[in-house]
Amino acid sequence: MGDKKLLFQSEDLNSPGELAKFLRQLADGLDKQQVTLKQGEQEITFDLPNQLKLEVDVDEKKKKGGRKLSLEVELDWLEGQSQDELSIS
């Protein structure tokens, strides 16, 4: 198994409207098969293949005073693979 390296990280509190705007911009990048992420001095641009693996999870954690819910959307791909070669495990 290969080493994992964090290339970009962002975590902020946002309104639903601000998050919707970000997701629309991300969707535009997906359409163009190139995404750029920026925050402060951090910036990363990457090209996307014709096929991506999509994983969506909704989790619940019980905490004092209630429960915490999270929605995670994850896209996976192998760099340099064409759509015919896609194999993600």
C-alpha positions in Angstrom: 0.0 0.0 0.0 1.3 3.4 -0.9 2.1 6.4 1.3 -0.6 9.0 1.8 0.3 12.7 1.5 -2.0 15.6 2.2 -1.9 18.0 -0.8 -4.6 20.5 0.3 -6.8 21.0 3.3 -9.6 23.5 4.1 -12.1 23.6 6.9 -14.3 26.6 7.5 -17.8 27.4 8.8 -20.0 28.5 5.9 -23.7 29.2 5.3 -25.6 26.8 3.1 -25.6 29.5 0.4 -21.8 29.8 0.5 -21.4 26.1 0.4 -23.8 25.9 -2.6 -21.7 28.5 -4.4 -18.5 26.5 -3.8 -20.2 23.2 -5.0 -21.4 25.0 -8.2 -17.8 26.2 -8.8 -16.5 22.6 -8.2 -19.2 21.3 -10.6 -18.0 23.7 -13.3 -14.5 22.4 -12.8 -15.7 18.8 -13.0 -17.4 19.7 -16.3 -14.1 21.0 -17.6 -12.1 18.1 -16.1 -9.8 20.5 -14.3 -10.3 21.7 -10.7 -8.4 24.5 -8.8 -8.7 24.8 -5.0 -7.5 27.9 -3.3 -7.4 29.1 0.3 -5.0 31.9 1.4 -1.6 31.0 0.1 -2.6 27.4 -0.7 -3.5 26.5 -4.2 -3.7 23.3 -6.1 -4.9 22.5 -9.7 -5.4 19.0 -11.0 -6.8 17.5 -14.2 -9.5 14.8 -14.0 -9.9 11.7 -16.1 -13.1 10.8 -18.0 -14.4 8.6 -15.1 -14.3 9.2 -11.4 -15.4 7.0 -8.5 -18.0 8.8 -6.3 -18.6 7.8 -2.7 -21.3 9.5 -0.5 -21.5 8.8 3.2 -23.8 10.2 5.9 -22.6 9.5 9.4 -24.1 10.1 12.9 -22.2 10.5 16.1 -23.9 10.7 19.4 -22.6 13.6 21.5 -23.6 15.2 24.8 -26.6 17.4 24.0 -27.5 15.7 20.8 -26.1 14.0 17.8 -23.6 15.2 15.1 -24.3 14.5 11.5 -21.9 14.6 8.7 -22.2 14.4 4.9 -19.0 13.4 3.0 -18.6 13.4 -0.7 -15.4 11.8 -2.0 -14.1 11.6 -5.5 -11.4 9.1 -6.3 -9.3 8.4 -9.4 -5.9 7.2 -10.4 -3.7 9.8 -12.0 -2.8 9.1 -15.6 -5.4 6.4 -16.2 -7.8 6.7 -19.1 -11.5 5.8 -18.8 -10.8 2.3 -20.2 -8.2 1.6 -17.5 -10.1 2.9 -14.5 -9.6 0.6 -11.5 -9.9 2.0 -8.1 -9.9 -0.1 -4.9 
